[in-house]
Amino acid sequence: MLRISDISDTRVFEQARISRDARFDGRFFIGVKTTGIYCRPVCPANTPKSENVSFFPTAAAAGEAGFRPCLRCRPECAPGTPAWEGTSTTVRRGLRLIADGVLDDGDIERLAERLGVTSRHLRRLFTRHLGASPLAVAHTQRLHFAKRLIDQTSLPMADIAIASGFGSTRRFNDAFKNTYGRTPRELRKRRAVTESSAGLTVQLPYRPPFSFKQLLQFFTGRAIPGVEVVRDGRYLRSVRVDGVDSVIDLRDGDGHVLLTVHGAGTRSLLPIVQRVRGMFDLDASPGDVSRVLSLDERLRHLLQLQPGVRVPGAWDGFELTIRAILGQQISVAAATTLSGRLAKRYGDSLNVDVPDVPDAAKPDTVFPSASSLLRARLGDLGIIRSRAETIRRVSKAVVEGEISFDPSQETAQFCRSLVAIKGIGDWTAQYVAMRALKDPDAFPNSDLGLLRAFDAPDRDRMKPVELKARSEAWRPWRAYAALLLWSSDNNSGG
């Protein structure tokens, strides 16, 4: 990744600014000294002179330096950047926790404790890698999310304050007045908002190229009956956040993914948005992935077919793990059938109105919790005894707190804990790390589909140790390599 601290990179940023290069959108921000605002590289405003600009690695850094967001290019709509890029492991984990709202109460000591460092060291790491403190990063996240809700929805301001984690309308109003010099209501008057009776809809930006259709193809074969539905170019699934059941509904937009939430309250909106961004890998940087993987001849060919490859995430790590256990040594279709039977028997029923979807075609079940499967009887569902026992062991480990799917944890430690459970091997651990923890370098090198992708008439099938050695050149994007290779073998991928 390009570092803002390198003088050579600063020249690259200057060229990107002048040419309004969309590849750099969201990768850095421009503070304009003469106006006191900060912009995206693609801002359509007149290009300021070089001596009048400063570069910042994050919007939070620009805000902490005293610049306010541009109302024309709207920095809050810039595509995201993967939290692991160009940062230390601790910062990467911290960013994921902040995205989950850990700092909404401003308790940096609690965040530092969860990361196993002192608050002083955490501030130092954030400043070094992101140019801003953890509190500034959290504040910018809340501010940007609220600004998007002001622009894209007709939600009352009190609801937006709650949804974006400000805690009170007064804090919310003060933050906008201090940052934009305008109240939230004054900002809304600048834009027309389209009313909708079909749920709450927000736009989720991404960095192109991006193929919503390819992601839907992946989810289609793995959609758990009753829990997930893929139809008419849309992905729908049941979700439960803080005890509230709802249905998320995603479709392709113009330069963004449209997310409609049916049934959830505003308090659940930000957590839902963050998890959906992970599910559809919307913060990926295809250019960085391509630069590394295209050095391999086999992957270069596959990248030409899928230039914007994404790693499909998972709504819930426990659900994905159970699905992966059911899929051991059987086809994707068979595993999907078994998952549906399991959900129907032990999941909770759901009745959320989705206006333009027939009742028979909408999600009607919430996937069962770990406590529900702790003593589940699964033999008559077609699940063999050994896998049923593994499901119960995993459920017990989750209930007792021995296993969690917190994406901020270290992948290596997570995999060690998971494979310590009888019936779980390295393939399952790496697959879950890839999709639930969103580790871009997770790689199940023993997967038959990955090995089969290198088959050739004049040589024996590649061995796992050979694939592992070859994959070293693909770091830190081996998960993306796996998706490319699976795309050449339609019956693979868990």
Secondary structure by P-SEA (a helix, b strand, c coil): ccccccaaaaaaaaaaaaaccccccccbbbbbccccccccccccccccccccbbbbccaaaaaaabbbbbccccccccccccccccccaaaaaaaaaaaacccccccaaaaaaaacccaaaaaaaaaacccccaaaaaaaaaaaaaaaaaacccccaaaaaaaaccccaaaaaaaaaaaccccaaaaaaabbbbbbcccbbbbbbbcccccaaaaaaaaaaacccccccccccbbbbbbbcccbbbbbbbbbcccbbbbbbccccccaaaaaaaaaaaaacccccaaaaaaaccccaaaaaaaaacccccccccccaaaaaaaaaaaccccaaaaaaaaaaaaaacbbbbbbbcccccccccccccccccccccccccccccccaaaaaaaaaaaaaaaaccccccccccaaaaaaaaaccccccaaaaaaaaacccccccccccccccccccccccccccccaaaaaaaaccccccaaaaaaaaaaacccccc
